[in-house]
Amino acid sequence: MKVRASVKKMCEFCRTVKRRGRVYVLCTSNPKHKQRQGISTFASEGTLPPAYASLLAVT
């Protein structure tokens, strides 16, 4: 599933569905067309590199 800021139908079989506050595009003919709108939380779970951590440190 692709996570994108803007989701669009790629073919005539794609359907737009809204579930739990998120917008999904589901396709019955091609599973590669599956998309979800929103940000990926996996990137924000990691630690910051030392250069950025020092900028955000409160003194």
mmJSON file of the N, C-alpha and C atoms, coordinates in Angstrom:
{"data_MODEL":{"atom_site":{
"group_PDB":["ATOM","ATOM","ATOM","ATOM","ATOM","ATOM","ATOM","ATOM","ATOM","ATOM","ATOM","ATOM","ATOM","ATOM","ATOM","ATOM","ATOM","ATOM","ATOM","ATOM","ATOM","ATOM","ATOM","ATOM","ATOM","ATOM","ATOM","ATOM","ATOM","ATOM","ATOM","ATOM","ATOM","ATOM","ATOM","ATOM","ATOM","ATOM","ATOM","ATOM","ATOM","ATOM","ATOM","ATOM","ATOM","ATOM","ATOM","ATOM","ATOM","ATOM","ATOM","ATOM","ATOM","ATOM","ATOM","ATOM","ATOM","ATOM","ATOM","ATOM","ATOM","ATOM","ATOM","ATOM","ATOM","ATOM","ATOM","ATOM","ATOM","ATOM","ATOM","ATOM","ATOM","ATOM","ATOM","ATOM","ATOM","ATOM","ATOM","ATOM","ATOM","ATOM","ATOM","ATOM","ATOM","ATOM","ATOM","ATOM","ATOM","ATOM","ATOM","ATOM","ATOM","ATOM","ATOM","ATOM","ATOM","ATOM","ATOM","ATOM","ATOM","ATOM","ATOM","ATOM","ATOM","ATOM","ATOM","ATOM","ATOM","ATOM","ATOM","ATOM","ATOM","ATOM","ATOM","ATOM","ATOM","ATOM","ATOM","ATOM","ATOM","ATOM","ATOM","ATOM","ATOM","ATOM","ATOM","ATOM","ATOM","ATOM","ATOM","ATOM","ATOM","ATOM","ATOM","ATOM","ATOM","ATOM","ATOM","ATOM","ATOM","ATOM","ATOM","ATOM","ATOM","ATOM","ATOM","ATOM","ATOM","ATOM","ATOM","ATOM","ATOM","ATOM","ATOM","ATOM","ATOM","ATOM","ATOM","ATOM","ATOM","ATOM","ATOM","ATOM","ATOM","ATOM","ATOM","ATOM","ATOM","ATOM","ATOM","ATOM","ATOM","ATOM","ATOM","ATOM","ATOM"],
"id":[1,2,3,4,5,6,7,8,9,10,11,12,13,14,15,16,17,18,19,20,21,22,23,24,25,26,27,28,29,30,31,32,33,34,35,36,37,38,39,40,41,42,43,44,45,46,47,48,49,50,51,52,53,54,55,56,57,58,59,60,61,62,63,64,65,66,67,68,69,70,71,72,73,74,75,76,77,78,79,80,81,82,83,84,85,86,87,88,89,90,91,92,93,94,95,96,97,98,99,100,101,102,103,104,105,106,107,108,109,110,111,112,113,114,115,116,117,118,119,120,121,122,123,124,125,126,127,128,129,130,131,132,133,134,135,136,137,138,139,140,141,142,143,144,145,146,147,148,149,150,151,152,153,154,155,156,157,158,159,160,161,162,163,164,165,166,167,168,169,170,171,172,173,174,175,176,177],
"type_symbol":["N","C","C","N","C","C","N","C","C","N","C","C","N","C","C","N","C","C","N","C","C","N","C","C","N","C","C","N","C","C","N","C","C","N","C","C","N","C","C","N","C","C","N","C","C","N","C","C","N","C","C","N","C","C","N","C","C","N","C","C","N","C","C","N","C","C","N","C","C","N","C","C","N","C","C","N","C","C","N","C","C","N","C","C","N","C","C","N","C","C","N","C","C","N","C","C","N","C","C","N","C","C","N","C","C","N","C","C","N","C","C","N","C","C","N","C","C","N","C","C","N","C","C","N","C","C","N","C","C","N","C","C","N","C","C","N","C","C","N","C","C","N","C","C","N","C","C","N","C","C","N","C","C","N","C","C","N","C","C","N","C","C","N","C","C","N","C","C","N","C","C","N","C","C","N","C","C"],
"label_atom_id":["N","CA","C","N","CA","C","N","CA","C","N","CA","C","N","CA","C","N","CA","C","N","CA","C","N","CA","C","N","CA","C","N","CA","C","N","CA","C","N","CA","C","N","CA","C","N","CA","C","N","CA","C","N","CA","C","N","CA","C","N","CA","C","N","CA","C","N","CA","C","N","CA","C","N","CA","C","N","CA","C","N","CA","C","N","CA","C","N","CA","C","N","CA","C","N","CA","C","N","CA","C","N","CA","C","N","CA","C","N","CA","C","N","CA","C","N","CA","C","N","CA","C","N","CA","C","N","CA","C","N","CA","C","N","CA","C","N","CA","C","N","CA","C","N","CA","C","N","CA","C","N","CA","C","N","CA","C","N","CA","C","N","CA","C","N","CA","C","N","CA","C","N","CA","C","N","CA","C","N","CA","C","N","CA","C","N","CA","C","N","CA","C","N","CA","C","N","CA","C","N","CA","C","N","CA","C"],
"label_alt_id":[null,null,null,null,null,null,null,null,null,null,null,null,null,null,null,null,null,null,null,null,null,null,null,null,null,null,null,null,null,null,null,null,null,null,null,null,null,null,null,null,null,null,null,null,null,null,null,null,null,null,null,null,null,null,null,null,null,null,null,null,null,null,null,null,null,null,null,null,null,null,null,null,null,null,null,null,null,null,null,null,null,null,null,null,null,null,null,null,null,null,null,null,null,null,null,null,null,null,null,null,null,null,null,null,null,null,null,null,null,null,null,null,null,null,null,null,null,null,null,null,null,null,null,null,null,null,null,null,null,null,null,null,null,null,null,null,null,null,null,null,null,null,null,null,null,null,null,null,null,null,null,null,null,null,null,null,null,null,null,null,null,null,null,null,null,null,null,null,null,null,null,null,null,null,null,null,null],
"label_comp_id":["MET","MET","MET","LYS","LYS","LYS","VAL","VAL","VAL","ARG","ARG","ARG","ALA","ALA","ALA","SER","SER","SER","VAL","VAL","VAL","LYS","LYS","LYS","LYS","LYS","LYS","MET","MET","MET","CYS","CYS","CYS","GLU","GLU","GLU","PHE","PHE","PHE","CYS","CYS","CYS","ARG","ARG","ARG","THR","THR","THR","VAL","VAL","VAL","LYS","LYS","LYS","ARG","ARG","ARG","ARG","ARG","ARG","GLY","GLY","GLY","ARG","ARG","ARG","VAL","VAL","VAL","TYR","TYR","TYR","VAL","VAL","VAL","LEU","LEU","LEU","CYS","CYS","CYS","THR","THR","THR","SER","SER","SER","ASN","ASN","ASN","PRO","PRO","PRO","LYS","LYS","LYS","HIS","HIS","HIS","LYS","LYS","LYS","GLN","GLN","GLN","ARG","ARG","ARG","GLN","GLN","GLN","GLY","GLY","GLY","ILE","ILE","ILE","SER","SER","SER","THR","THR","THR","PHE","PHE","PHE","ALA","ALA","ALA","SER","SER","SER","GLU","GLU","GLU","GLY","GLY","GLY","THR","THR","THR","LEU","LEU","LEU","PRO","PRO","PRO","PRO","PRO","PRO","ALA","ALA","ALA","TYR","TYR","TYR","ALA","ALA","ALA","SER","SER","SER","LEU","LEU","LEU","LEU","LEU","LEU","ALA","ALA","ALA","VAL","VAL","VAL","THR","THR","THR"],
"label_asym_id":["A","A","A","A","A","A","A","A","A","A","A","A","A","A","A","A","A","A","A","A","A","A","A","A","A","A","A","A","A","A","A","A","A","A","A","A","A","A","A","A","A","A","A","A","A","A","A","A","A","A","A","A","A","A","A","A","A","A","A","A","A","A","A","A","A","A","A","A","A","A","A","A","A","A","A","A","A","A","A","A","A","A","A","A","A","A","A","A","A","A","A","A","A","A","A","A","A","A","A","A","A","A","A","A","A","A","A","A","A","A","A","A","A","A","A","A","A","A","A","A","A","A","A","A","A","A","A","A","A","A","A","A","A","A","A","A","A","A","A","A","A","A","A","A","A","A","A","A","A","A","A","A","A","A","A","A","A","A","A","A","A","A","A","A","A","A","A","A","A","A","A","A","A","A","A","A","A"],
"label_entity_id":["1","1","1","1","1","1","1","1","1","1","1","1","1","1","1","1","1","1","1","1","1","1","1","1","1","1","1","1","1","1","1","1","1","1","1","1","1","1","1","1","1","1","1","1","1","1","1","1","1","1","1","1","1","1","1","1","1","1","1","1","1","1","1","1","1","1","1","1","1","1","1","1","1","1","1","1","1","1","1","1","1","1","1","1","1","1","1","1","1","1","1","1","1","1","1","1","1","1","1","1","1","1","1","1","1","1","1","1","1","1","1","1","1","1","1","1","1","1","1","1","1","1","1","1","1","1","1","1","1","1","1","1","1","1","1","1","1","1","1","1","1","1","1","1","1","1","1","1","1","1","1","1","1","1","1","1","1","1","1","1","1","1","1","1","1","1","1","1","1","1","1","1","1","1","1","1","1"],
"label_seq_id":[1,1,1,2,2,2,3,3,3,4,4,4,5,5,5,6,6,6,7,7,7,8,8,8,9,9,9,10,10,10,11,11,11,12,12,12,13,13,13,14,14,14,15,15,15,16,16,16,17,17,17,18,18,18,19,19,19,20,20,20,21,21,21,22,22,22,23,23,23,24,24,24,25,25,25,26,26,26,27,27,27,28,28,28,29,29,29,30,30,30,31,31,31,32,32,32,33,33,33,34,34,34,35,35,35,36,36,36,37,37,37,38,38,38,39,39,39,40,40,40,41,41,41,42,42,42,43,43,43,44,44,44,45,45,45,46,46,46,47,47,47,48,48,48,49,49,49,50,50,50,51,51,51,52,52,52,53,53,53,54,54,54,55,55,55,56,56,56,57,57,57,58,58,58,59,59,59],
"pdbx_PDB_ins_code":[null,null,null,null,null,null,null,null,null,null,null,null,null,null,null,null,null,null,null,null,null,null,null,null,null,null,null,null,null,null,null,null,null,null,null,null,null,null,null,null,null,null,null,null,null,null,null,null,null,null,null,null,null,null,null,null,null,null,null,null,null,null,null,null,null,null,null,null,null,null,null,null,null,null,null,null,null,null,null,null,null,null,null,null,null,null,null,null,null,null,null,null,null,null,null,null,null,null,null,null,null,null,null,null,null,null,null,null,null,null,null,null,null,null,null,null,null,null,null,null,null,null,null,null,null,null,null,null,null,null,null,null,null,null,null,null,null,null,null,null,null,null,null,null,null,null,null,null,null,null,null,null,null,null,null,null,null,null,null,null,null,null,null,null,null,null,null,null,null,null,null,null,null,null,null,null,null],
"Cartn_x":[0.845,0.0,0.886,0.567,1.305,0.69,1.518,1.045,1.409,0.395,0.615,-0.151,0.297,-0.419,-1.681,-1.631,-2.775,-3.04,-4.215,-4.562,-5.517,-5.376,-6.266,-6.537,-7.668,-8.024,-7.125,-6.584,-5.679,-6.367,-7.503,-8.226,-9.718,-10.511,-11.962,-12.448,-11.62,-12.019,-11.628,-10.886,-10.475,-11.671,-11.762,-12.848,-12.244,-12.866,-12.443,-13.291,-12.613,-13.291,-12.722,-13.596,-13.138,-13.419,-12.353,-12.468,-11.61,-12.187,-11.473,-10.737,-11.339,-10.738,-9.655,-9.426,-8.422,-9.097,-8.512,-9.045,-8.197,-8.866,-8.201,-8.671,-7.801,-8.19,-7.939,-8.998,-8.91,-9.27,-8.59,-8.815,-9.092,-10.134,-10.488,-9.7,-9.174,-8.475,-6.963,-6.371,-4.916,-4.56,-4.025,-3.687,-2.603,-1.831,-0.796,-1.384,-2.659,-3.299,-3.749,-3.538,-3.973,-3.186,-3.916,-3.284,-3.984,-3.233,-3.803,-3.323,-4.223,-3.847,-3.392,-2.305,-1.793,-0.291,0.257,1.701,2.033,3.22,3.686,4.293,3.889,4.381,5.701,6.119,7.359,8.566,8.552,9.68,9.815,8.715,8.781,9.124,9.139,9.441,10.938,11.764,13.203,13.813,15.096,15.8,16.4,16.606,17.183,18.7,19.323,20.792,21.295,22.534,23.057,23.001,23.159,23.139,21.774,20.71,19.371,18.952,19.437,19.082,19.596,20.786,21.33,20.542,19.965,19.167,17.85,17.307,16.019,16.138,17.353,17.552,17.18,16.447,16.025,17.05,17.57,18.568,18.067],
"Cartn_y":[-1.178,0.0,1.235,2.171,3.422,4.422,5.179,6.238,7.556,8.352,9.584,10.737,11.953,13.142,13.352,12.962,13.126,11.797,11.225,9.952,10.213,9.442,9.563,8.204,8.092,6.852,6.678,5.463,5.206,4.515,3.872,3.197,3.228,2.652,2.691,1.797,0.852,-0.078,0.399,1.485,2.029,2.666,2.443,2.997,3.824,4.952,5.794,5.455,5.166,4.768,5.596,6.054,6.776,5.914,5.554,4.718,5.31,5.42,5.899,7.218,8.115,9.421,9.439,8.345,8.286,7.971,8.451,8.195,7.107,6.076,4.96,4.871,4.383,3.998,2.507,1.745,0.296,-0.07,-1.065,-1.446,-2.937,-3.299,-4.709,-5.385,-4.62,-5.243,-5.299,-4.28,-4.23,-3.858,-4.809,-4.512,-3.448,-3.162,-2.132,-0.728,-0.578,0.729,1.108,0.247,0.556,1.74,2.702,3.897,4.302,5.018,5.591,7.022,7.915,9.31,9.573,10.317,10.67,10.501,10.83,10.711,9.34,8.88,7.612,7.864,7.103,7.322,6.61,5.745,5.008,5.936,6.965,7.878,8.706,9.042,9.897,9.121,7.796,7.005,6.876,7.149,6.995,8.121,7.962,8.993,10.001,11.216,12.264,12.142,12.498,12.544,13.606,13.49,14.431,15.892,16.174,17.564,18.197,17.464,17.999,17.938,16.968,16.851,18.057,18.561,19.716,20.99,21.075,22.247,22.282,21.109,21.037,20.988,20.898,20.807,22.133,22.037,23.223,23.482,24.705,25.042,26.121],
"Cartn_z":[0.0,0.0,0.0,-0.869,-0.942,0.033,0.724,1.621,0.967,0.664,-0.081,0.547,0.229,0.68,-0.147,-1.408,-2.303,-2.994,-2.773,-3.404,-4.557,-5.637,-6.778,-7.375,-8.006,-8.681,-9.898,-10.076,-11.187,-12.361,-12.105,-13.18,-12.871,-13.752,-13.575,-12.448,-11.989,-10.938,-9.543,-9.448,-8.149,-7.444,-6.132,-5.316,-4.187,-3.894,-2.784,-1.568,-0.439,0.791,1.933,2.833,4.017,5.234,5.945,7.149,8.259,9.445,10.634,10.388,9.636,9.395,8.345,7.663,6.602,5.279,4.198,2.864,2.218,1.725,1.067,-0.376,-1.26,-2.609,-2.705,-2.976,-3.109,-4.536,-5.097,-6.487,-6.567,-7.311,-7.46,-8.57,-9.525,-10.652,-10.456,-9.82,-9.676,-8.236,-7.454,-6.056,-5.893,-6.936,-6.847,-6.743,-6.995,-6.936,-5.529,-4.528,-3.16,-2.616,-2.025,-1.479,-0.189,0.643,1.864,1.959,2.358,2.502,3.925,4.068,5.384,5.443,6.602,6.779,7.338,7.046,7.59,8.959,9.967,11.322,11.578,10.665,10.871,10.853,10.046,9.956,11.23,11.863,13.045,14.316,14.263,15.452,15.714,14.716,14.861,15.678,16.006,16.759,15.792,16.278,15.458,15.43,14.309,14.275,15.25,15.729,16.729,16.286,15.007,14.537,14.791,14.551,14.755,16.218,16.953,18.365,19.15,18.796,19.504,19.183,17.994,17.635,18.398,18.694,19.368,20.886,21.415,22.862,23.524,24.614,25.356,26.451,26.48,27.506,28.424],
"occupancy":[1.0,1.0,1.0,1.0,1.0,1.0,1.0,1.0,1.0,1.0,1.0,1.0,1.0,1.0,1.0,1.0,1.0,1.0,1.0,1.0,1.0,1.0,1.0,1.0,1.0,1.0,1.0,1.0,1.0,1.0,1.0,1.0,1.0,1.0,1.0,1.0,1.0,1.0,1.0,1.0,1.0,1.0,1.0,1.0,1.0,1.0,1.0,1.0,1.0,1.0,1.0,1.0,1.0,1.0,1.0,1.0,1.0,1.0,1.0,1.0,1.0,1.0,1.0,1.0,1.0,1.0,1.0,1.0,1.0,1.0,1.0,1.0,1.0,1.0,1.0,1.0,1.0,1.0,1.0,1.0,1.0,1.0,1.0,1.0,1.0,1.0,1.0,1.0,1.0,1.0,1.0,1.0,1.0,1.0,1.0,1.0,1.0,1.0,1.0,1.0,1.0,1.0,1.0,1.0,1.0,1.0,1.0,1.0,1.0,1.0,1.0,1.0,1.0,1.0,1.0,1.0,1.0,1.0,1.0,1.0,1.0,1.0,1.0,1.0,1.0,1.0,1.0,1.0,1.0,1.0,1.0,1.0,1.0,1.0,1.0,1.0,1.0,1.0,1.0,1.0,1.0,1.0,1.0,1.0,1.0,1.0,1.0,1.0,1.0,1.0,1.0,1.0,1.0,1.0,1.0,1.0,1.0,1.0,1.0,1.0,1.0,1.0,1.0,1.0,1.0,1.0,1.0,1.0,1.0,1.0,1.0,1.0,1.0,1.0,1.0,1.0,1.0],
"B_iso_or_equiv":[0.0,0.0,0.0,0.0,0.0,0.0,0.0,0.0,0.0,0.0,0.0,0.0,0.0,0.0,0.0,0.0,0.0,0.0,0.0,0.0,0.0,0.0,0.0,0.0,0.0,0.0,0.0,0.0,0.0,0.0,0.0,0.0,0.0,0.0,0.0,0.0,0.0,0.0,0.0,0.0,0.0,0.0,0.0,0.0,0.0,0.0,0.0,0.0,0.0,0.0,0.0,0.0,0.0,0.0,0.0,0.0,0.0,0.0,0.0,0.0,0.0,0.0,0.0,0.0,0.0,0.0,0.0,0.0,0.0,0.0,0.0,0.0,0.0,0.0,0.0,0.0,0.0,0.0,0.0,0.0,0.0,0.0,0.0,0.0,0.0,0.0,0.0,0.0,0.0,0.0,0.0,0.0,0.0,0.0,0.0,0.0,0.0,0.0,0.0,0.0,0.0,0.0,0.0,0.0,0.0,0.0,0.0,0.0,0.0,0.0,0.0,0.0,0.0,0.0,0.0,0.0,0.0,0.0,0.0,0.0,0.0,0.0,0.0,0.0,0.0,0.0,0.0,0.0,0.0,0.0,0.0,0.0,0.0,0.0,0.0,0.0,0.0,0.0,0.0,0.0,0.0,0.0,0.0,0.0,0.0,0.0,0.0,0.0,0.0,0.0,0.0,0.0,0.0,0.0,0.0,0.0,0.0,0.0,0.0,0.0,0.0,0.0,0.0,0.0,0.0,0.0,0.0,0.0,0.0,0.0,0.0,0.0,0.0,0.0,0.0,0.0,0.0],
"pdbx_formal_charge":[null,null,null,null,null,null,null,null,null,null,null,null,null,null,null,null,null,null,null,null,null,null,null,null,null,null,null,null,null,null,null,null,null,null,null,null,null,null,null,null,null,null,null,null,null,null,null,null,null,null,null,null,null,null,null,null,null,null,null,null,null,null,null,null,null,null,null,null,null,null,null,null,null,null,null,null,null,null,null,null,null,null,null,null,null,null,null,null,null,null,null,null,null,null,null,null,null,null,null,null,null,null,null,null,null,null,null,null,null,null,null,null,null,null,null,null,null,null,null,null,null,null,null,null,null,null,null,null,null,null,null,null,null,null,null,null,null,null,null,null,null,null,null,null,null,null,null,null,null,null,null,null,null,null,null,null,null,null,null,null,null,null,null,null,null,null,null,null,null,null,null,null,null,null,null,null,null],
"auth_seq_id":[1,1,1,2,2,2,3,3,3,4,4,4,5,5,5,6,6,6,7,7,7,8,8,8,9,9,9,10,10,10,11,11,11,12,12,12,13,13,13,14,14,14,15,15,15,16,16,16,17,17,17,18,18,18,19,19,19,20,20,20,21,21,21,22,22,22,23,23,23,24,24,24,25,25,25,26,26,26,27,27,27,28,28,28,29,29,29,30,30,30,31,31,31,32,32,32,33,33,33,34,34,34,35,35,35,36,36,36,37,37,37,38,38,38,39,39,39,40,40,40,41,41,41,42,42,42,43,43,43,44,44,44,45,45,45,46,46,46,47,47,47,48,48,48,49,49,49,50,50,50,51,51,51,52,52,52,53,53,53,54,54,54,55,55,55,56,56,56,57,57,57,58,58,58,59,59,59],
"auth_comp_id":["MET","MET","MET","LYS","LYS","LYS","VAL","VAL","VAL","ARG","ARG","ARG","ALA","ALA","ALA","SER","SER","SER","VAL","VAL","VAL","LYS","LYS","LYS","LYS","LYS","LYS","MET","MET","MET","CYS","CYS","CYS","GLU","GLU","GLU","PHE","PHE","PHE","CYS","CYS","CYS","ARG","ARG","ARG","THR","THR","THR","VAL","VAL","VAL","LYS","LYS","LYS","ARG","ARG","ARG","ARG","ARG","ARG","GLY","GLY","GLY","ARG","ARG","ARG","VAL","VAL","VAL","TYR","TYR","TYR","VAL","VAL","VAL","LEU","LEU","LEU","CYS","CYS","CYS","THR","THR","THR","SER","SER","SER","ASN","ASN","ASN","PRO","PRO","PRO","LYS","LYS","LYS","HIS","HIS","HIS","LYS","LYS","LYS","GLN","GLN","GLN","ARG","ARG","ARG","GLN","GLN","GLN","GLY","GLY","GLY","ILE","ILE","ILE","SER","SER","SER","THR","THR","THR","PHE","PHE","PHE","ALA","ALA","ALA","SER","SER","SER","GLU","GLU","GLU","GLY","GLY","GLY","THR","THR","THR","LEU","LEU","LEU","PRO","PRO","PRO","PRO","PRO","PRO","ALA","ALA","ALA","TYR","TYR","TYR","ALA","ALA","ALA","SER","SER","SER","LEU","LEU","LEU","LEU","LEU","LEU","ALA","ALA","ALA","VAL","VAL","VAL","THR","THR","THR"],
"auth_asym_id":["A","A","A","A","A","A","A","A","A","A","A","A","A","A","A","A","A","A","A","A","A","A","A","A","A","A","A","A","A","A","A","A","A","A","A","A","A","A","A","A","A","A","A","A","A","A","A","A","A","A","A","A","A","A","A","A","A","A","A","A","A","A","A","A","A","A","A","A","A","A","A","A","A","A","A","A","A","A","A","A","A","A","A","A","A","A","A","A","A","A","A","A","A","A","A","A","A","A","A","A","A","A","A","A","A","A","A","A","A","A","A","A","A","A","A","A","A","A","A","A","A","A","A","A","A","A","A","A","A","A","A","A","A","A","A","A","A","A","A","A","A","A","A","A","A","A","A","A","A","A","A","A","A","A","A","A","A","A","A","A","A","A","A","A","A","A","A","A","A","A","A","A","A","A","A","A","A"],
"auth_atom_id":["N","CA","C","N","CA","C","N","CA","C","N","CA","C","N","CA","C","N","CA","C","N","CA","C","N","CA","C","N","CA","C","N","CA","C","N","CA","C","N","CA","C","N","CA","C","N","CA","C","N","CA","C","N","CA","C","N","CA","C","N","CA","C","N","CA","C","N","CA","C","N","CA","C","N","CA","C","N","CA","C","N","CA","C","N","CA","C","N","CA","C","N","CA","C","N","CA","C","N","CA","C","N","CA","C","N","CA","C","N","CA","C","N","CA","C","N","CA","C","N","CA","C","N","CA","C","N","CA","C","N","CA","C","N","CA","C","N","CA","C","N","CA","C","N","CA","C","N","CA","C","N","CA","C","N","CA","C","N","CA","C","N","CA","C","N","CA","C","N","CA","C","N","CA","C","N","CA","C","N","CA","C","N","CA","C","N","CA","C","N","CA","C","N","CA","C","N","CA","C","N","CA","C","N","CA","C"],
"pdbx_PDB_model_num":[1,1,1,1,1,1,1,1,1,1,1,1,1,1,1,1,1,1,1,1,1,1,1,1,1,1,1,1,1,1,1,1,1,1,1,1,1,1,1,1,1,1,1,1,1,1,1,1,1,1,1,1,1,1,1,1,1,1,1,1,1,1,1,1,1,1,1,1,1,1,1,1,1,1,1,1,1,1,1,1,1,1,1,1,1,1,1,1,1,1,1,1,1,1,1,1,1,1,1,1,1,1,1,1,1,1,1,1,1,1,1,1,1,1,1,1,1,1,1,1,1,1,1,1,1,1,1,1,1,1,1,1,1,1,1,1,1,1,1,1,1,1,1,1,1,1,1,1,1,1,1,1,1,1,1,1,1,1,1,1,1,1,1,1,1,1,1,1,1,1,1,1,1,1,1,1,1]
}}}
